[in-house]
């Protein structure tokens, strides 16, 4: 696996964050795995920020351009989403109902077993 260098400050912050990771996971995980999870969460969060501010037409055009470049992957993905759309909608509704009774603040991230 390739190594990524971070500043001493970032490394110290990552180590200091480990108790929160342990609490969220219900167990300690290696620092490298914690860093990977946080990097993925950060990238997803940034994409959310970038894409959520776009209008529908821009999103549709982006998907069409992506399909032009990668037709098999995009059309296959869209077909899969359409096929499971009902399941997705049912899951969304269940999640919405569950979130209405969801704990507030940091307690919202705690695993159900705690």
C-alpha positions in Angstrom: 0.0 0.0 0.0 1.4 3.4 -0.9 2.3 5.7 2.0 1.0 9.2 2.5 2.9 11.7 4.5 1.1 14.1 6.8 2.3 16.8 9.0 3.1 16.1 12.6 0.1 18.2 13.6 -2.3 16.2 11.4 -0.8 12.9 12.7 -1.3 14.1 16.3 -4.9 15.1 15.6 -5.6 11.7 14.0 -4.2 10.0 17.1 -6.2 12.3 19.3 -9.4 11.4 17.3 -9.0 7.7 17.9 -11.2 7.6 21.1 -14.1 9.0 19.0 -13.4 6.4 16.3 -13.4 3.7 19.0 -16.6 4.9 20.4 -18.3 5.0 17.0 -17.0 1.6 16.0 -17.5 0.0 19.3 -13.8 -1.1 19.2 -10.4 0.2 18.4 -9.2 0.1 14.8 -5.7 0.6 13.4 -4.7 4.2 12.9 -4.1 3.6 9.2 -7.7 2.3 8.8 -9.0 5.2 10.7 -7.2 7.6 8.5 -8.5 5.9 5.4 -12.1 6.1 6.7 -11.7 9.8 7.5 -10.2 10.5 4.0 -13.1 8.7 2.3 -15.7 10.5 4.5 -14.0 13.9 3.7 -14.1 13.2 -0.1 -17.7 12.2 0.1 -18.6 15.2 2.1 -16.9 17.5 -0.4 -18.6 15.9 -3.3 -21.9 16.4 -1.5 -21.2 20.1 -1.1 -20.2 20.4 -4.7 -23.1 18.4 -6.2 -25.9 19.5 -3.9 -25.6 23.1 -5.0 -26.1 22.2 -8.7 -29.5 22.4 -10.5 -31.1 19.3 -11.9 -30.3 20.2 -15.5 -26.5 20.5 -14.7 -26.7 17.1 -13.0 -28.5 15.5 -15.9 -26.0 16.9 -18.4 -23.1 15.7 -16.2 -24.5 12.2 -16.1 -25.0 12.2 -19.9 -21.4 13.3 -20.5 -20.1 10.7 -18.1 -22.2 8.1 -20.0 -20.6 9.2 -23.2 -17.2 8.5 -21.7 -18.1 5.4 -19.8 -21.3 3.9 -21.3 -21.1 0.4 -19.9 -20.5 1.5 -16.4 -23.0 4.4 -16.3 -25.8 2.6 -18.2 -25.3 -0.5 -16.1 -25.4 1.6 -12.9 -28.5 3.5 -14.0 -30.2 0.1 -14.9 -29.3 -1.2 -11.5 -30.6 1.9 -9.8 -33.9 1.6 -11.7 -34.2 -2.0 -10.9 -33.7 -1.4 -7.2 -35.5 1.9 -7.1 -38.4 0.6 -5.1 -36.0 -0.9 -2.6 -34.2 2.4 -2.4 -37.5 4.3 -1.8 -38.6 1.9 0.9 -35.2 2.2 2.6 -35.4 6.0 2.4 -38.9 6.0 4.0 -37.7 3.6 6.8 -34.6 5.8 7.4 -36.8 8.9 7.5 -39.1 7.3 10.1 -36.1 6.1 12.1 -34.5 9.5 12.0 -37.6 11.1 13.5 -36.7 9.4 16.8 -33.0 9.7 16.3 -30.9 10.9 19.2 -29.6 14.5 19.0 -26.0 15.6 18.8 -23.1 13.3 19.2 -25.4 10.6 20.6 -26.8 10.3 17.0 -23.6 8.7 15.9 -23.4 6.1 18.6 -23.9 2.5 17.6 -27.3 1.0 18.6 -25.7 -1.5 21.0 -24.6 1.2 23.4 
